[in-house]
Amino acid sequence: MSDPLIDSLTADLKPVNRHRIGHRLALCVIAGLILGAAVFWLLPGRMIRSDLDIAVTEPNFWLKFGFTAGLALVGYFSLRQLSRPGGDAPAAVRLPVAIWLGLALIAAVSLIVTPVDNWTGWILGSTAVRCVTYIVLISLPIMGLFFIAVRRGAPTRLAMAGWATGLAAGGIGATIYGLGCPESSVGFLAVWYALGIISTGLIGAFTGRHLLRW
Amino acid sequence: MIASENELRTMMIASQDGDAPAYRHLLTALRPRLEIFYRRRVHDGSAAEDLVQEALMAIHIKRDTFDPGQPFTPWVYGIARYKLLDYYRRHHKHQSVPLDGIAEFIGEADHGFAAADARMDLGRLMQDLPAAQSRAVQLTKLEELSVAEAAEKTQSGTSAVKVNVHRGLKALIAKFQKSEAENV
């Protein structure tokens, strides 16, 4: 029995490139880094740490870098699954929680060795609000780039894909911001950086349900 | 005959490489599955047919998103389910997403097609039953009516329905065991 739709779909069938989504997402990481750096440059009061050459020798600098870049990678690899029909990535929620718990543990230990008088400064730093808003502001345009790429795949769990998009973009944005941020305490990282990235992730989850439809 | 996951996957991989006959086999094998899937969930017949066509077109447009290293059934089921949810959303039927739709949401019903296949097998076996028995089983077991409701619908007594259900099920089990034995 002949079916006109199947006839038309099978006519003139061309081979497809299976790596297209993967390539687009990888391109998003590079373009996102450039776009994020540009946005960071445009924001008022931006600064690249003048002591960056000294900072790179401190373990806390790398802990910060590892935390933000690690979350970006979790988001990125989850998206490679979530951009395809039926794809799922429970790690997009579980791994960030595990990573954050590890960080919180380090923070709790260092809190014990910090004199009580310094606790407020240690957690609040002097740039807390700026940290969260800048991370979100740098991340949103990056998230836009990823949304375009993910949509051109075929995500079927939109909120989850949106969350992973926000996580990837938030992680990249926070990594860029971290190069200029003078705060280096683990407590500050565990509270404000985490809040900036989680906020971006939640924005992604809520908007993704609409913006990721195809 | 219903193609297995392995056969479908092989056809899909060939289709991605541009093998038109394999692609035709694939779509022809998928069409009845999609029909069962949507007819069970969308009562408007023409809407169900529209969904079948939409799903086939989505499979076509998004065929580059299938990863040959992954199983095929979750991929195609993901598309079928996505189009169904899209339909519910367009018709503001948020409340009427069936229970198994929620199970699908949390990723437990990737076997939806297998259930549909099983239902088709059951339908085939039931065709061979005497009409009264097949109707009684259909009403009480598949449509989940009570014996009294079934009796009213078939205009017979409750005891007659009970006897028919009992005999029908017994015959079905025997047939099922026989067909299983043949398939091994």
Interface residues (C-beta under 8 A of the other chain):
Chain A: D3 L5 I6 L9 T10 A11 L13 K14 P15 V16 N17 R18 R20 I21 S83 R84 P85 G86 G87 D88 G153 A154 T156 R213 W214
Chain B: S15 Q16 D17 G18 D19 A20 Y23 R24 L27 T28 R31 Q53 L56 M57 A58 H60 K62 R63 D64 T65 F66 D67 P68 Q70 P74 W75 V76 Y77 G78 I79 R81 Y82 D86 G107 D110
